[in-house]
């Protein structure tokens, strides 16, 4: 919107002409050009007037503010911390913030992949109702380098004729195993093709991890996912021996993180994540003395230090 000028050189419509002084004779009755003040003087006067208006406006605002203070009731109760807390609670009730677990899941999700070990050369990796469960090995992986390097469990891909991975955005690719660490049940995969927006997970040392710390486990239990479960670290430096081990003298997995976030077949190889969205472990096993092989409250994860070492990455 155009701003109205402070001054106008044209007389207001309908106003009488301004007399410039006594008229000497009739010839002088016709007014000549109105003399204009020098440009410098006019500019200076306008500048002084502008400054005066700003000063007047500032003084007016100050006066209004002081008047408002003076009109406050002397007995008015000051705002307390309880008032602030109540206002915050009311605001959160209207627009609740996402939970810490939801934020952690959102942070790690772009780095989680579904891993399928195809046991039949003719299997194209597509889900088929007639496909028998034993013909595939289902698991999860986590991208640790954005060149397609993925960590998973060794038992997920052992014996597979071919490995397929599906990224968070639905992109699918064949993958090859480029490294293994049998003592920690870890395998390192490399995808052949990558999505454009691939993100690597952020890994965090377990040095300050404590029992009671909140964690989430993200994976594809029974091939359904990605799914997230929430719990706490329930123990550190645990040992676990797989009941399916072929050798009686096979060494148990050691230095494991014990947790109680739900994990089931298909979660193997998935990340164990803290509330800051960083990976502290790779889910590797669940403890269940029955033959059902379902979660009863105790899961185990390999610390990320061991996992990073399996991929040839420097320790924390």
Beta strands, then each sheet from edge to edge (+ up, - down):
strand 1: 112-118
strand 2: 136-145
strand 3: 149-153
strand 4: 162-166
strand 5: 172-181
strand 6: 186-191
strand 7: 214-219
strand 8: 227-240
strand 9: 253-259
strand 10: 271-274
strand 11: 279-286
strand 12: 299-303
sheet 1: 1+ 2- 3+ 6- 5+ 4- 1+
sheet 2: 7+ 8- 9+ 12- 11+ 10- 7+
end
